[in-house]
Amino acid sequence: MKENKIKIVHFSDLHFGSGERYGNINPESGLNKRFEDFISALDKPVNFAIDNNVDLVLFTGDTYKHATPEPVYQKEFAKRIKKLSLSKIPTVLLVGNHDILYRIDGSDALDIYSTLGIDNVTVFNRIELKNIETKNGIVQVIALPHITKSRLLTKEEYRNLSTKEQDGLMIEKVKHAITACFEKLNPELPSILIGHGTIESAKFGSEQDLSIGKVLSYPLGLFADAPVDYVGFGHIHRHQILKKSNPLILYAGSLERVDFGEEEEEKGFISLELEKGKVNHKFNTTNPRKFLTIDQDLTLSTNPHGDLEDTILKNKINDAIVRVIYKINEEDYDRVNQQKIKLLLQSAFAFTVYADIKHKDRTYRIDDLDASLISNPILALEKYLFDFSEDDKKILFEKAKLIIDSVAQEVNQK
Ligand SMILES: [Mn+2]
């Protein structure tokens, strides 16, 4: 009998255009060197799929930093999709929150692939079940793209509800829609569910550069008993497995690190072997760019420059994105030669050096901020916030007024 294992590659959260502040322009290509890192990260799952002659490629959303990407980001993504298409590998693209433009037209950054009708490419922008034909048979794919309130609810439905009630109603609707898909599944054929969103028990990564945004959070129970062979999610950038089997539920994670918040996170894509009722998976690293923090307290050091140099030399900084943070006493500040430290870091991909100065006398004086203002806390606060922006001041004043009023009320009641 013919062996019917279906080979799948699943990757997610590409985010072209992100993290470029750590790269400069490559004069030969004209591209930001960090963008080149992101491109080579995308090449890993794409080339793996072609080299291993896989049957199906799944991308679970967030293609770019924004839903209005610069042409160069679109071009480099399109080249790879074309390569998969020409290799006749069915490729599924799922819409993530960063792909959606919050306008009434409801368009998204992946629309172009369905509009042009690219061979072997399927875009999912709503909850639905489609049969994807592969060279090893049909795979039933249920898609749960990023859900927006405006696509799921009518104004009448949510007008009088709190945010929490709206979320509850949306989860009910999603449950209803995916249950309807489950009922349509042919139990003889392999099936998967792909999603873009937050599942409650998942651990967030600490990427700071990309606002994950306030999105709906699904209970794990929504998928824990799903009658499918695999549940593959995107959105959270930290790769993690939420359920080991029946069905396997995981986040593929993103392909490259965006910032120092992801220093410790491994990055890669998932390869799968799928049969009806059975799935094997493997995490494949993309060998992402290394981020390295060198953090040293020199406040007790008798030789601060030498100690900092020694620490830097102990680390592998070649081709890494490095930040050096050293804590130093104010009076010792000149004893570290930052120029020399920077020379030591020349082999890094990028670096920053930051002195965290410990001041001898932490109190400092602001003109006119004295005891005479004790009966006018708002005026005192205004003096204290002299170097804050007008916008920040306004927010802080509003909060301060609430606190002052409530304290005054308490005092008056006594
Ligand atoms: Mn996302």
Boltz pocket constraint, residues with backbone or C-beta under 6 A from the ligand:
constraints:
  - pocket:
      binder: B
      contacts: [[A, 61], [A, 62], [A, 96], [A, 97], [A, 98], [A, 196], [A, 212], [A, 234], [A, 235], [A, 236]]
      max_distance: 6.0
